[in-house]
Amino acid sequence: MADPVQQQAPNSQQPFEVQRMGLGGFLGTVLYGVGVSLGLALLWLMEIVRNTVFRTLDRLNIKPRRRGKASAFPPGQPRKRPHAPASS
C-alpha cells in the first residue's frame, strides 16, 4: 500500500487555480466579516461601560450589597424524604 504523502506529492506540482466567487458568496463573506466586527466592537464597548461603572463605585466608596449568607446546607432539621423501594 502506498504512503498517502507520496500520493499527494504529484498533486502539489499542479498549478494553483483560483475559483471565481459569485456575487452572493462575496456579499455573504463581507456581511459575515462586518457582523463579526460589530459583535467584537459591542463586547468592547460593554467592557468599557462595565469598567467605568465599577471605577465610579470604587471612587464613591460604595460597598457591594451583602445578601444573606448562602449555604448549601441551611440550618435546621433536614426534610424527611420518602424512600423509593429498592429494585432488585
N, C-alpha and C positions, 0 to 999 in steps of 0.2 A: 504494500500500500504506500502510495507516495505521500510525502510530507506536505501538509497544506501550505506551508510557507513557500515551498518550491513551486507549487501550482499557481500561487498568486504572483510570483515574480514576473512571469511574462506579461501579465495584465498591467503591471505598473509601467511597462515600457510604452504602452499606447498613449497617444497624445490626449490631453485632457480636453473634453468638450464641454462648453458652457451651455446649459439648457436655458432657454428663454422662459422667463416667468411671465405669466399673464397679468393683465391689469388687476384682476380680482385678487390674485395672490400677492401682488405688490402692495395694493392698498391694505389688504389684511395684515401684512407684515408691518407696515407703517403704523396702522392703528394699534396693533399689539404693542409695539415699542412705545407709542405715546401713552397707552394705558399703564404700562409698567412704570414709565417715568412719572406719571401723575400719581400713581399709588405710592411710590417712594417719596415723592415730594409731600404728599399728605402725611405720611408717617413722620417725616422730618419736622413738619410744622406742628404736629401733635406733640412731639418731643419737646419742641421749643416752648409751647404753651405749658406743658407739664413742669418743665424746669422753672419757668417764670413763676408759676403759682407756688411751687414749693419754696423757692427762694424768698418770695414775698412773705409766706407764712413763717419762715425762719427769721426774717427781719422783724416781723411783728411779734415774735416770740410766742406764737400760738402753738400750744402743745396738741398732739393728736388726741382725739376723743378716746376716753377709756371706757370700753364696754365691759360688761361683766366678765369675770374670769371664765374662760371657756375650758371645759374639761370633757374628756371622752367618757369619764365615769362620774356622773353627778352624785352629790351626797344623798344619803338616804338608802332605804332598802331597795334592792333590785326588784323589778316587776316579776311576778310569777308567770311563767310561760308554760302553756300546756306542752307536754312532751309528745312527740309523734311516735306511733307504735314502731318498734324496731322491726325491720324487714329481715327475714332470714331465709 
